[in-house]
Structures are given as C-alpha cells and as structure tokens.
Amino acid sequence: MGSFPEQQHPKEAFGWAARDSSGYLTPFKFSRRATGEKDVAFKVLYCGICHSDLHTLKNEWSNSIYPLVPGHEIVGEVTEVGSKVEKFKVGDRVGVGCLVGSCRSCDNCVNNLENYCPQMIFTYAAKYYDGSITYGGYSNTMVADEHFIIRIPDDLPLEAAAPLLCAGITVYSPLKYFGLDQPGLHVGVVGLGGLGHLAVKFAKAMGAKVTVISTSPNKKKEAIENLGADSFLISSDQDQMQAAMGTMAGIIDTASAPHSLLPLIGLLKSHSKLILIGVPDKPLELPVFPLIVGRKAVTASFSGGLQETQEMINFAAKHDLKPDIEVIPIDYVNTAMERLAKADVKYRFVIDIGNTLKATS
C-alpha cells in the first residue's frame, strides 16, 4: 500500500468510505496532505448529502474511484492556514463546495467560472495535482487551496449553510445568469427536492412569482404554505397546464427522472428559457417546432464559480434563507442513502460530523 500517494500524506484523517459500487459506507482511515502555503485546513462540523453522492457511490456515472469518501457540501472551522493565505485565519467559519481545483488560467477561470474549467478537480473521487485521490466531507478534516474556500457569514447556522454549497449555488447561478432575478417575473420550478425547494426560496427572495410544477399532488400544501410558492401545477393535469400556457418568464427544471419537455416548453412565454439543472440518466426528447414558433430556448447550468458561490451564501444570510434539512448522525448514513433514493427526505440530509464521527467507531 505504501506506493499510493494518499498513504504518504502526513496528516491522519478519518471518515466513512465506500469500497465498491455497492455504495455501502463504512469507517475508513486515510490521510490528508500537509497544509501548503496557500492551503486552508479545517475541522469538518457538518456535511450535506447531495443526490450526486448517491450516483457516485454506486458508480452510476462510470467515473468513480474507490475507496470513495463522498461529500461536497462541507462546513467547519479553520484549524490551520498556510503562510501565504490572505483571506482566512484560524477559527473562521468556512466551507468547500463541489470544486477543489481548476487550471486558473483558461477563459472560464479568468472570468470566475471555475465550475466550467475543463480541468476542474472535484472535491472527491478525482485526481488532485499531486496524483492523490480527493476525499470529500464525510470525514473529520478537510484541506483546500484558499481560492476554493467559502466564508460562512456569522448569522448563517453552519448546518444550514452546508447544502447551499452545492444545491444553493446550483439554483442561484441560473436564476442570476438568465435574468430571472428581476422582481415580478413569473418563474416555474419543476420538482420539489433538494434543488427544487431551494429554487423556490431563492426565486421568492429575488422577488419572483413562483409556480411549482410537480407530479405529486400531495406536495401542494407544502409548496405553498411552507416554502412560499405562489401556485402549484400538477404536470399530468391537462386543464391546469393548459390554463398556465405561455405565462412563465423562465423555468428551472430540477427533475432527474426522464420526463417530457413539451408541456414545460408550452408554459413558457415567447423568448423565454427552460433551464435544466437535474441530470436524467437517459437522454430527453427535444421537440423543435414549439421552440421555433416561440423563439424559446432549452438550456442548462452547472453549479457556480467561487465568487458567485460566496455571493450566494451572503445573499442567503441577508435574506435569512435556509434549506429545510434533517440532521443525522454519521452511522445513519447508509439508511439516509436508501431514503434519498426513494426521495424520502425534506429536503436535504446533513450529517452532524462534529458530534457523531468518532475515529474509534
């Protein structure tokens, strides 16, 4: 084992890892690199569970590297900073999202869009510059270059901040980029899970009129009373959908199950956009005629750059915007994955790493 770079790192670390595509997580001893001159090391206190963790654990995207320590919604407290770190100090509340590296020199990186860098390095199950494998936040410590560290505002609880680092930025970025952050616009949100419930909250905080579009009639009360949506459409109800035709300035589509785009395109006003941020495992059919006759677009968005992620976290703190979470101990994580696969969570699991991850377990 001695030849693996991850075995040679000096800092002992402990987490939970999957060893194969069963995706079953068990305790795992590994190591982190020493804190380099531009690095920030921190004690992990909370880590959100993202749907992509589940896909990656089971190698559903065929790019997983085992042993695999998931988690890219990581928050905690700084324990050490490198000699050239400028923005952070010991004791600061910080987080790491989906990325821990990028080339820093391509057009995307230069424009603070590191999330679109062809050489971006994911927070876990990826190869780092030194050849070692990246390990995520289901662990007691984390280290990353300060460029990829987010400051958590003091008035945002850490457990609530965690899911914002992936789910939050994934909905905030397209709302901003596609101009749906103007007050008074009518925005549709497809699907009411981890992404969808935050899309509703962010769009409302930006001043939009929000309609949730769902296959589940039983989510109506929740969407309107708890999340603050203005209206609710059942996508299979022809009359409801017909009545809302041509009324929306944009739609954020978070659905990751294969679904028909035609009715959604129908809901859009002319010159408007359907924005895909869910990842269906099969290609969707694209009906072209209804796009052409309304000059409508189907587009997509992935995560966000570091500057925009910081902006999003600050916005959330300012508007007291928090995800709806269920905080769990680490030894519940396999059960949580089973529940997540059945969409049995409102709306994001967050692992209490600080209080429940013990190196003796």
C-alpha atoms as a printed R data frame, in Angstrom:
    type eleno elety resid chain resno       x      y       z
1   ATOM     1    CA   MET     A     1   0.000  0.000   0.000
2   ATOM     2    CA   GLY     A     2   2.957  2.321   0.613
3   ATOM     3    CA   SER     A     3   3.224  3.450  -3.012
4   ATOM     4    CA   PHE     A     4  -0.134  5.225  -3.101
5   ATOM     5    CA   PRO     A     5   0.266  8.996  -2.666
6   ATOM     6    CA   GLU     A     6  -2.723  9.120  -0.309
7   ATOM     7    CA   GLN     A     7  -0.896  6.764   2.039
8   ATOM     8    CA   GLN     A     8   2.105  9.075   2.111
9   ATOM     9    CA   HIS     A     9   0.299 12.195   3.203
10  ATOM    10    CA   PRO     A    10   1.334 13.161   6.728
11  ATOM    11    CA   LYS     A    11  -1.995 14.148   8.306
12  ATOM    12    CA   GLU     A    12  -4.097 11.337   9.699
13  ATOM    13    CA   ALA     A    13  -7.754 11.597   8.734
14  ATOM    14    CA   PHE     A    14 -10.850  9.558   9.372
15  ATOM    15    CA   GLY     A    15 -14.127  9.265   7.534
16  ATOM    16    CA   TRP     A    16 -16.631  6.899   6.016
17  ATOM    17    CA   ALA     A    17 -15.977  5.423   2.572
18  ATOM    18    CA   ALA     A    18 -17.466  3.047   0.039
19  ATOM    19    CA   ARG     A    19 -15.070  0.366  -1.169
20  ATOM    20    CA   ASP     A    20 -17.021 -0.656  -4.310
21  ATOM    21    CA   SER     A    21 -20.131  0.134  -6.358
22  ATOM    22    CA   SER     A    22 -22.437 -1.365  -3.736
23  ATOM    23    CA   GLY     A    23 -22.053  2.166  -2.364
24  ATOM    24    CA   TYR     A    24 -22.134  0.866   1.210
25  ATOM    25    CA   LEU     A    25 -20.245  3.210   3.538
26  ATOM    26    CA   THR     A    26 -18.069  2.067   6.455
27  ATOM    27    CA   PRO     A    27 -15.405  3.729   8.635
28  ATOM    28    CA   PHE     A    28 -12.149  4.467   6.810
29  ATOM    29    CA   LYS     A    29  -8.722  5.695   7.896
30  ATOM    30    CA   PHE     A    30  -6.809  7.772   5.358
31  ATOM    31    CA   SER     A    31  -4.603 10.850   5.256
32  ATOM    32    CA   ARG     A    32  -4.695 14.457   4.108
33  ATOM    33    CA   ARG     A    33  -1.820 16.471   2.696
34  ATOM    34    CA   ALA     A    34   0.122 18.857   4.890
35  ATOM    35    CA   THR     A    35  -1.263 22.392   4.785
36  ATOM    36    CA   GLY     A    36   0.556 24.071   1.883
37  ATOM    37    CA   GLU     A    37   1.373 27.773   1.792
38  ATOM    38    CA   LYS     A    38  -1.914 28.665   0.062
39  ATOM    39    CA   ASP     A    39  -3.993 25.993   1.834
40  ATOM    40    CA   VAL     A    40  -6.660 26.268   4.493
41  ATOM    41    CA   ALA     A    41  -7.248 23.247   6.732
42  ATOM    42    CA   PHE     A    42 -10.428 22.946   8.750
43  ATOM    43    CA   LYS     A    43 -12.247 20.685  11.159
44  ATOM    44    CA   VAL     A    44 -15.403 19.409   9.451
45  ATOM    45    CA   LEU     A    45 -18.534 20.031  11.532
46  ATOM    46    CA   TYR     A    46 -21.342 19.330   9.030
47  ATOM    47    CA   CYS     A    47 -21.601 17.817   5.566
48  ATOM    48    CA   GLY     A    48 -24.704 17.788   3.376
49  ATOM    49    CA   ILE     A    49 -25.721 14.727   1.358
50  ATOM    50    CA   CYS     A    50 -26.176 15.591  -2.323
51  ATOM    51    CA   HIS     A    51 -28.003 13.350  -4.793
52  ATOM    52    CA   SER     A    52 -24.768 13.172  -6.775
53  ATOM    53    CA   ASP     A    53 -23.137 11.478  -3.765
54  ATOM    54    CA   LEU     A    54 -25.565  8.610  -4.269
55  ATOM    55    CA   HIS     A    55 -24.875  8.389  -8.030
56  ATOM    56    CA   THR     A    56 -21.120  8.467  -7.438
57  ATOM    57    CA   LEU     A    57 -21.162  5.928  -4.593
58  ATOM    58    CA   LYS     A    58 -22.849  3.443  -6.930
59  ATOM    59    CA   ASN     A    59 -20.663  4.410  -9.913
60  ATOM    60    CA   GLU     A    60 -23.759  5.309 -11.942
61  ATOM    61    CA   TRP     A    61 -21.760  7.855 -13.952
62  ATOM    62    CA   SER     A    62 -18.938  5.321 -14.545
63  ATOM    63    CA   ASN     A    63 -16.186  7.592 -13.219
64  ATOM    64    CA   SER     A    64 -15.972  6.667  -9.530
65  ATOM    65    CA   ILE     A    65 -12.652  5.910  -7.838
66  ATOM    66    CA   TYR     A    66 -12.674  3.665  -4.744
67  ATOM    67    CA   PRO     A    67 -12.218  3.869  -1.822
68  ATOM    68    CA   LEU     A    68 -14.619  6.793  -2.098
69  ATOM    69    CA   VAL     A    69 -15.272  9.337   0.653
70  ATOM    70    CA   PRO     A    70 -18.214 11.436  -0.630
71  ATOM    71    CA   GLY     A    71 -19.387 14.889   0.363
72  ATOM    72    CA   HIS     A    72 -19.099 18.302  -1.291
73  ATOM    73    CA   GLU     A    73 -21.298 20.403   0.979
74  ATOM    74    CA   ILE     A    74 -18.686 20.741   3.700
75  ATOM    75    CA   VAL     A    75 -18.582 23.295   6.516
76  ATOM    76    CA   GLY     A    76 -16.451 23.704   9.605
77  ATOM    77    CA   GLU     A    77 -13.898 25.754  11.472
78  ATOM    78    CA   VAL     A    78 -10.387 26.675  10.318
79  ATOM    79    CA   THR     A    79  -7.601 24.915  12.257
80  ATOM    80    CA   GLU     A    80  -4.561 25.927  10.214
81  ATOM    81    CA   VAL     A    81  -3.646 28.297   7.377
82  ATOM    82    CA   GLY     A    82  -0.624 28.315   5.083
83  ATOM    83    CA   SER     A    83   1.965 31.096   5.237
84  ATOM    84    CA   LYS     A    84   0.635 32.820   2.095
85  ATOM    85    CA   VAL     A    85  -3.079 32.595   2.891
86  ATOM    86    CA   GLU     A    86  -4.586 36.083   2.852
87  ATOM    87    CA   LYS     A    87  -8.328 35.715   3.357
88  ATOM    88    CA   PHE     A    88  -8.709 33.308   6.278
89  ATOM    89    CA   LYS     A    89  -7.450 32.780   9.804
90  ATOM    90    CA   VAL     A    90  -7.732 30.066  12.456
91  ATOM    91    CA   GLY     A    91 -11.243 29.956  13.928
92  ATOM    92    CA   ASP     A    92 -13.025 31.252  10.808
93  ATOM    93    CA   ARG     A    93 -16.263 29.533   9.725
94  ATOM    94    CA   VAL     A    94 -15.695 28.168   6.220
95  ATOM    95    CA   GLY     A    95 -16.950 25.742   3.619
96  ATOM    96    CA   VAL     A    96 -15.978 23.817   0.498
97  ATOM    97    CA   GLY     A    97 -18.385 23.010  -2.318
98  ATOM    98    CA   CYS     A    98 -18.055 20.917  -5.482
99  ATOM    99    CA   LEU     A    99 -14.566 22.017  -6.541
100 ATOM   100    CA   VAL     A   100 -11.092 21.995  -5.006
101 ATOM   101    CA   GLY     A   101  -9.095 22.789  -8.125
102 ATOM   102    CA   SER     A   102  -9.094 24.279 -11.619
103 ATOM   103    CA   CYS     A   103  -6.455 25.453 -14.107
104 ATOM   104    CA   ARG     A   104  -6.860 29.110 -13.013
105 ATOM   105    CA   SER     A   105  -5.805 30.379 -16.459
106 ATOM   106    CA   CYS     A   106  -8.442 29.434 -19.090
107 ATOM   107    CA   ASP     A   107 -11.199 31.854 -20.140
108 ATOM   108    CA   ASN     A   108 -13.625 30.306 -17.660
109 ATOM   109    CA   CYS     A   109 -11.240 30.544 -14.714
110 ATOM   110    CA   VAL     A   110 -10.210 34.102 -15.565
111 ATOM   111    CA   ASN     A   111 -13.908 35.050 -15.544
112 ATOM   112    CA   ASN     A   112 -14.622 33.411 -12.154
113 ATOM   113    CA   LEU     A   113 -16.357 30.448 -13.777
114 ATOM   114    CA   GLU     A   114 -14.051 27.749 -12.426
115 ATOM   115    CA   ASN     A   115 -17.009 25.346 -12.475
116 ATOM   116    CA   TYR     A   116 -16.745 25.283 -16.280
117 ATOM   117    CA   CYS     A   117 -12.961 24.803 -16.383
118 ATOM   118    CA   PRO     A   118 -12.122 21.707 -18.496
119 ATOM   119    CA   GLN     A   119  -9.520 20.801 -15.859
120 ATOM   120    CA   MET     A   120 -11.641 21.372 -12.765
121 ATOM   121    CA   ILE     A   121 -10.989 18.984  -9.901
122 ATOM   122    CA   PHE     A   122 -13.970 17.668  -7.991
123 ATOM   123    CA   THR     A   123 -13.895 17.667  -4.193
124 ATOM   124    CA   TYR     A   124 -13.994 13.873  -4.088
125 ATOM   125    CA   ALA     A   125 -13.306 10.864  -6.327
126 ATOM   126    CA   ALA     A   126 -10.998 12.864  -8.575
127 ATOM   127    CA   LYS     A   127  -7.240 13.073  -9.116
128 ATOM   128    CA   TYR     A   128  -5.530 16.035  -7.453
129 ATOM   129    CA   TYR     A   129  -2.433 17.774  -8.865
130 ATOM   130    CA   ASP     A   130  -0.102 15.582  -6.785
131 ATOM   131    CA   GLY     A   131  -1.646 12.383  -8.151
132 ATOM   132    CA   SER     A   132  -3.571 11.562  -4.989
133 ATOM   133    CA   ILE     A   133  -7.315 10.948  -4.930
134 ATOM   134    CA   THR     A   134  -9.549 13.650  -3.487
135 ATOM   135    CA   TYR     A   135 -11.656 12.687  -0.486
136 ATOM   136    CA   GLY     A   136 -14.800 14.560   0.483
137 ATOM   137    CA   GLY     A   137 -16.547 15.794   3.570
138 ATOM   138    CA   TYR     A   138 -17.847 12.608   5.190
139 ATOM   139    CA   SER     A   139 -14.644 12.982   7.218
140 ATOM   140    CA   ASN     A   140 -13.195 14.789  10.210
141 ATOM   141    CA   THR     A   141 -10.824 17.166   8.403
142 ATOM   142    CA   MET     A   142 -10.591 18.965   5.078
143 ATOM   143    CA   VAL     A   143  -7.855 20.909   3.311
144 ATOM   144    CA   ALA     A   144  -8.137 23.042   0.177
145 ATOM   145    CA   ASP     A   145  -6.466 25.934  -1.594
146 ATOM   146    CA   GLU     A   146  -7.861 29.184  -0.166
147 ATOM   147    CA   HIS     A   147  -9.264 30.101  -3.603
148 ATOM   148    CA   PHE     A   148 -11.786 27.258  -3.218
149 ATOM   149    CA   ILE     A   149 -12.760 28.095   0.365
150 ATOM   150    CA   ILE     A   150 -16.025 29.936   1.076
151 ATOM   151    CA   ARG     A   151 -16.527 32.140   4.126
152 ATOM   152    CA   ILE     A   152 -19.740 31.359   6.032
153 ATOM   153    CA   PRO     A   153 -21.393 34.533   7.408
154 ATOM   154    CA   ASP     A   154 -21.761 34.566  11.197
155 ATOM   155    CA   ASP     A   155 -25.557 34.780  11.111
156 ATOM   156    CA   LEU     A   156 -25.981 31.659   8.972
157 ATOM   157    CA   PRO     A   157 -26.044 28.426  11.024
158 ATOM   158    CA   LEU     A   158 -23.366 26.020   9.785
159 ATOM   159    CA   GLU     A   159 -25.749 23.096   9.340
160 ATOM   160    CA   ALA     A   160 -27.981 25.278   7.130
161 ATOM   161    CA   ALA     A   161 -25.009 26.589   5.155
162 ATOM   162    CA   ALA     A   162 -23.836 23.118   4.108
163 ATOM   163    CA   PRO     A   163 -26.448 22.318   1.400
164 ATOM   164    CA   LEU     A   164 -26.128 25.820  -0.028
165 ATOM   165    CA   LEU     A   165 -22.600 24.992  -1.207
166 ATOM   166    CA   CYS     A   166 -23.974 22.689  -3.884
167 ATOM   167    CA   ALA     A   167 -27.781 22.797  -4.046
168 ATOM   168    CA   GLY     A   168 -27.901 26.522  -3.261
169 ATOM   169    CA   ILE     A   169 -25.406 27.684  -5.873
170 ATOM   170    CA   THR     A   170 -26.837 25.260  -8.459
171 ATOM   171    CA   VAL     A   171 -30.176 27.108  -8.374
172 ATOM   172    CA   TYR     A   172 -28.852 30.625  -7.628
173 ATOM   173    CA   SER     A   173 -26.451 30.708 -10.592
174 ATOM   174    CA   PRO     A   174 -29.030 30.104 -13.375
175 ATOM   175    CA   LEU     A   175 -31.578 32.457 -11.761
176 ATOM   176    CA   LYS     A   176 -28.951 35.211 -11.911
177 ATOM   177    CA   TYR     A   177 -27.305 34.345 -15.232
178 ATOM   178    CA   PHE     A   178 -30.565 34.029 -17.165
179 ATOM   179    CA   GLY     A   179 -32.027 37.222 -15.697
180 ATOM   180    CA   LEU     A   180 -34.727 35.580 -13.587
181 ATOM   181    CA   ASP     A   181 -33.666 37.611 -10.539
182 ATOM   182    CA   GLN     A   182 -35.742 40.640 -11.573
183 ATOM   183    CA   PRO     A   183 -38.671 41.285  -9.209
184 ATOM   184    CA   GLY     A   184 -42.112 40.493 -10.614
185 ATOM   185    CA   LEU     A   185 -41.117 37.809 -13.115
186 ATOM   186    CA   HIS     A   186 -43.097 34.576 -13.156
187 ATOM   187    CA   VAL     A   187 -40.704 31.653 -12.632
188 ATOM   188    CA   GLY     A   188 -41.576 27.967 -12.745
189 ATOM   189    CA   VAL     A   189 -39.766 25.314 -10.692
190 ATOM   190    CA   VAL     A   190 -40.017 21.668 -11.764
191 ATOM   191    CA   GLY     A   191 -39.573 19.137  -8.962
192 ATOM   192    CA   LEU     A   192 -39.561 19.757  -5.229
193 ATOM   193    CA   GLY     A   193 -36.496 18.033  -3.812
194 ATOM   194    CA   GLY     A   194 -33.148 19.293  -2.538
195 ATOM   195    CA   LEU     A   195 -32.667 21.585  -5.545
196 ATOM   196    CA   GLY     A   196 -36.300 22.469  -6.170
197 ATOM   197    CA   HIS     A   197 -37.165 23.622  -2.666
198 ATOM   198    CA   LEU     A   198 -34.149 25.960  -2.709
199 ATOM   199    CA   ALA     A   199 -35.035 27.236  -6.188
200 ATOM   200    CA   VAL     A   200 -38.416 28.273  -4.768
201 ATOM   201    CA   LYS     A   201 -36.804 30.054  -1.809
202 ATOM   202    CA   PHE     A   202 -34.153 31.877  -3.851
203 ATOM   203    CA   ALA     A   203 -36.605 32.930  -6.592
204 ATOM   204    CA   LYS     A   204 -39.015 34.257  -3.954
205 ATOM   205    CA   ALA     A   205 -36.198 36.137  -2.188
206 ATOM   206    CA   MET     A   206 -35.332 37.728  -5.557
207 ATOM   207    CA   GLY     A   207 -38.933 38.927  -5.886
208 ATOM   208    CA   ALA     A   208 -40.309 36.450  -8.401
209 ATOM   209    CA   LYS     A   209 -43.799 34.981  -8.579
210 ATOM   210    CA   VAL     A   210 -43.112 31.251  -8.262
211 ATOM   211    CA   THR     A   211 -45.113 28.295  -9.534
212 ATOM   212    CA   VAL     A   212 -44.090 24.756  -8.581
213 ATOM   213    CA   ILE     A   213 -44.676 22.139 -11.286
214 ATOM   214    CA   SER     A   214 -44.818 18.628  -9.836
215 ATOM   215    CA   THR     A   215 -46.080 15.112 -10.483
216 ATOM   216    CA   SER     A   216 -47.127 14.799  -6.809
217 ATOM   217    CA   PRO     A   217 -50.451 16.428  -5.833
218 ATOM   218    CA   ASN     A   218 -49.615 15.776  -2.163
219 ATOM   219    CA   LYS     A   219 -46.821 18.369  -2.310
220 ATOM   220    CA   LYS     A   220 -49.162 21.300  -2.968
221 ATOM   221    CA   LYS     A   221 -49.760 22.295   0.654
222 ATOM   222    CA   GLU     A   222 -46.065 22.030   1.436
223 ATOM   223    CA   ALA     A   223 -45.050 24.119  -1.598
224 ATOM   224    CA   ILE     A   224 -47.425 26.968  -0.886
225 ATOM   225    CA   GLU     A   225 -47.645 27.035   2.920
226 ATOM   226    CA   ASN     A   226 -44.113 26.056   3.949
227 ATOM   227    CA   LEU     A   227 -41.922 27.105   1.027
228 ATOM   228    CA   GLY     A   228 -43.836 30.204  -0.030
229 ATOM   229    CA   ALA     A   229 -44.646 29.294  -3.638
230 ATOM   230    CA   ASP     A   230 -47.475 31.346  -5.167
231 ATOM   231    CA   SER     A   231 -49.085 28.500  -7.080
232 ATOM   232    CA   PHE     A   232 -48.825 24.799  -7.841
233 ATOM   233    CA   LEU     A   233 -49.345 22.871 -11.065
234 ATOM   234    CA   ILE     A   234 -49.756 19.114 -11.381
235 ATOM   235    CA   SER     A   235 -47.870 18.354 -14.581
236 ATOM   236    CA   SER     A   236 -50.178 15.478 -15.551
237 ATOM   237    CA   ASP     A   237 -53.317 17.626 -15.217
238 ATOM   238    CA   GLN     A   238 -54.038 18.822 -18.772
239 ATOM   239    CA   ASP     A   239 -56.511 21.519 -17.716
240 ATOM   240    CA   GLN     A   240 -54.167 23.060 -15.151
241 ATOM   241    CA   MET     A   241 -51.242 23.032 -17.570
242 ATOM   242    CA   GLN     A   242 -53.391 24.458 -20.381
243 ATOM   243    CA   ALA     A   243 -54.537 27.331 -18.169
244 ATOM   244    CA   ALA     A   244 -50.919 28.281 -17.425
245 ATOM   245    CA   MET     A   245 -49.678 28.123 -21.052
246 ATOM   246    CA   GLY     A   246 -47.456 30.979 -22.100
247 ATOM   247    CA   THR     A   247 -47.251 32.618 -18.657
248 ATOM   248    CA   MET     A   248 -43.680 31.967 -17.431
249 ATOM   249    CA   ALA     A   249 -40.548 34.027 -17.983
250 ATOM   250    CA   GLY     A   250 -38.370 31.037 -17.213
251 ATOM   251    CA   ILE     A   251 -38.424 27.559 -15.716
252 ATOM   252    CA   ILE     A   252 -35.797 25.918 -13.508
253 ATOM   253    CA   ASP     A   253 -36.112 22.175 -14.147
254 ATOM   254    CA   THR     A   254 -34.599 20.144 -11.297
255 ATOM   255    CA   ALA     A   255 -36.158 16.786 -12.259
256 ATOM   256    CA   SER     A   256 -33.659 13.966 -12.548
257 ATOM   257    CA   ALA     A   257 -36.161 11.362 -13.768
258 ATOM   258    CA   PRO     A   258 -36.772 11.161 -17.530
259 ATOM   259    CA   HIS     A   259 -39.716 13.451 -18.367
260 ATOM   260    CA   SER     A   260 -41.397 15.187 -21.271
261 ATOM   261    CA   LEU     A   261 -40.177 18.684 -22.125
262 ATOM   262    CA   LEU     A   262 -43.143 19.521 -24.395
263 ATOM   263    CA   PRO     A   263 -45.608 20.591 -21.665
264 ATOM   264    CA   LEU     A   264 -42.880 22.672 -19.972
265 ATOM   265    CA   ILE     A   265 -41.995 24.456 -23.202
266 ATOM   266    CA   GLY     A   266 -45.710 25.225 -23.513
267 ATOM   267    CA   LEU     A   267 -45.714 27.029 -20.161
268 ATOM   268    CA   LEU     A   268 -43.049 29.492 -21.331
269 ATOM   269    CA   LYS     A   269 -43.736 32.909 -22.765
270 ATOM   270    CA   SER     A   270 -42.146 33.606 -26.149
271 ATOM   271    CA   HIS     A   271 -38.391 34.350 -25.988
272 ATOM   272    CA   SER     A   272 -38.070 32.525 -22.645
273 ATOM   273    CA   LYS     A   273 -35.924 29.704 -21.332
274 ATOM   274    CA   LEU     A   274 -36.302 26.245 -19.866
275 ATOM   275    CA   ILE     A   275 -33.159 25.685 -17.767
276 ATOM   276    CA   LEU     A   276 -32.162 22.107 -16.975
277 ATOM   277    CA   ILE     A   277 -30.210 21.515 -13.765
278 ATOM   278    CA   GLY     A   278 -31.316 17.957 -12.939
279 ATOM   279    CA   VAL     A   279 -29.409 15.076 -14.537
280 ATOM   280    CA   PRO     A   280 -31.761 12.441 -16.017
281 ATOM   281    CA   ASP     A   281 -29.964  9.157 -16.699
282 ATOM   282    CA   LYS     A   282 -31.478  8.898 -20.187
283 ATOM   283    CA   PRO     A   283 -31.498 11.493 -22.991
284 ATOM   284    CA   LEU     A   284 -34.625 13.663 -23.126
285 ATOM   285    CA   GLU     A   285 -36.581 14.249 -26.345
286 ATOM   286    CA   LEU     A   286 -36.360 17.784 -27.676
287 ATOM   287    CA   PRO     A   287 -39.444 18.932 -29.631
288 ATOM   288    CA   VAL     A   288 -38.157 21.599 -32.021
289 ATOM   289    CA   PHE     A   289 -41.302 23.115 -33.537
290 ATOM   290    CA   PRO     A   290 -42.662 24.658 -30.302
291 ATOM   291    CA   LEU     A   291 -39.205 26.146 -29.684
292 ATOM   292    CA   ILE     A   292 -39.064 27.746 -33.113
293 ATOM   293    CA   VAL     A   293 -42.545 29.282 -33.073
294 ATOM   294    CA   GLY     A   294 -41.925 30.945 -29.706
295 ATOM   295    CA   ARG     A   295 -38.194 31.636 -30.062
296 ATOM   296    CA   LYS     A   296 -37.839 29.602 -26.881
297 ATOM   297    CA   ALA     A   297 -34.632 28.068 -25.576
298 ATOM   298    CA   VAL     A   298 -33.742 24.919 -23.706
299 ATOM   299    CA   THR     A   299 -30.504 25.495 -21.836
300 ATOM   300    CA   ALA     A   300 -28.701 24.209 -18.763
301 ATOM   301    CA   SER     A   301 -26.467 25.221 -15.888
302 ATOM   302    CA   PHE     A   302 -23.935 23.559 -13.602
303 ATOM   303    CA   SER     A   303 -23.017 24.698 -10.096
304 ATOM   304    CA   GLY     A   304 -21.265 28.092  -9.950
305 ATOM   305    CA   GLY     A   305 -17.879 29.745  -9.670
306 ATOM   306    CA   LEU     A   306 -16.255 30.595  -6.359
307 ATOM   307    CA   GLN     A   307 -17.025 34.318  -6.449
308 ATOM   308    CA   GLU     A   308 -20.685 33.631  -7.214
309 ATOM   309    CA   THR     A   309 -20.861 30.950  -4.509
310 ATOM   310    CA   GLN     A   310 -19.664 33.485  -1.952
311 ATOM   311    CA   GLU     A   311 -22.221 35.987  -3.271
312 ATOM   312    CA   MET     A   312 -24.962 33.337  -2.945
313 ATOM   313    CA   ILE     A   313 -24.024 32.488   0.656
314 ATOM   314    CA   ASN     A   314 -24.025 36.195   1.567
315 ATOM   315    CA   PHE     A   315 -27.429 36.607  -0.117
316 ATOM   316    CA   ALA     A   316 -28.817 33.640   1.840
317 ATOM   317    CA   ALA     A   317 -27.570 35.103   5.132
318 ATOM   318    CA   LYS     A   318 -29.012 38.526   4.291
319 ATOM   319    CA   HIS     A   319 -32.447 37.097   3.463
320 ATOM   320    CA   ASP     A   320 -32.419 34.520   6.290
321 ATOM   321    CA   LEU     A   321 -32.756 31.869   3.596
322 ATOM   322    CA   LYS     A   322 -32.123 28.327   4.796
323 ATOM   323    CA   PRO     A   323 -32.651 24.888   3.287
324 ATOM   324    CA   ASP     A   324 -35.071 22.520   5.008
325 ATOM   325    CA   ILE     A   325 -32.795 19.876   6.498
326 ATOM   326    CA   GLU     A   326 -32.799 16.690   8.511
327 ATOM   327    CA   VAL     A   327 -29.637 16.470  10.608
328 ATOM   328    CA   ILE     A   328 -28.398 12.894  11.044
329 ATOM   329    CA   PRO     A   329 -25.532 11.069  12.789
330 ATOM   330    CA   ILE     A   330 -22.834  9.514  10.586
331 ATOM   331    CA   ASP     A   331 -23.864  5.957  11.427
332 ATOM   332    CA   TYR     A   332 -27.287  6.638   9.878
333 ATOM   333    CA   VAL     A   333 -25.706  7.484   6.512
334 ATOM   334    CA   ASN     A   334 -26.496  4.205   4.709
335 ATOM   335    CA   THR     A   335 -30.147  4.418   5.747
336 ATOM   336    CA   ALA     A   336 -30.173  8.040   4.600
337 ATOM   337    CA   MET     A   337 -28.932  6.932   1.155
338 ATOM   338    CA   GLU     A   338 -31.770  4.391   0.901
339 ATOM   339    CA   ARG     A   339 -34.267  7.090   1.826
340 ATOM   340    CA   LEU     A   340 -32.706  9.566  -0.601
341 ATOM   341    CA   ALA     A   341 -33.087  7.026  -3.420
342 ATOM   342    CA   LYS     A   342 -36.843  6.999  -2.627
343 ATOM   343    CA   ALA     A   343 -36.945 10.819  -2.291
344 ATOM   344    CA   ASP     A   344 -37.918 10.324   1.343
345 ATOM   345    CA   VAL     A   345 -36.340 13.481   2.780
346 ATOM   346    CA   LYS     A   346 -37.470 17.071   3.253
347 ATOM   347    CA   TYR     A   347 -35.330 18.168   1.614
348 ATOM   348    CA   ARG     A   348 -31.681 17.621   2.414
349 ATOM   349    CA   PHE     A   349 -29.831 15.346   4.814
350 ATOM   350    CA   VAL     A   350 -26.960 16.966   6.707
351 ATOM   351    CA   ILE     A   351 -24.509 14.786   8.616
352 ATOM   352    CA   ASP     A   352 -23.510 16.073  12.049
353 ATOM   353    CA   ILE     A   353 -19.829 15.233  11.607
354 ATOM   354    CA   GLY     A   354 -18.589 17.241  14.593
355 ATOM   355    CA   ASN     A   355 -20.671 15.396  17.172
356 ATOM   356    CA   THR     A   356 -21.040 11.911  15.681
357 ATOM   357    CA   LEU     A   357 -17.923 10.979  13.664
358 ATOM   358    CA   LYS     A   358 -15.565  9.276  16.070
359 ATOM   359    CA   ALA     A   359 -12.264  7.750  14.998
360 ATOM   360    CA   THR     A   360 -12.938  4.799  17.295
361 ATOM   361    CA   SER     A   361 -16.162  3.701  15.559
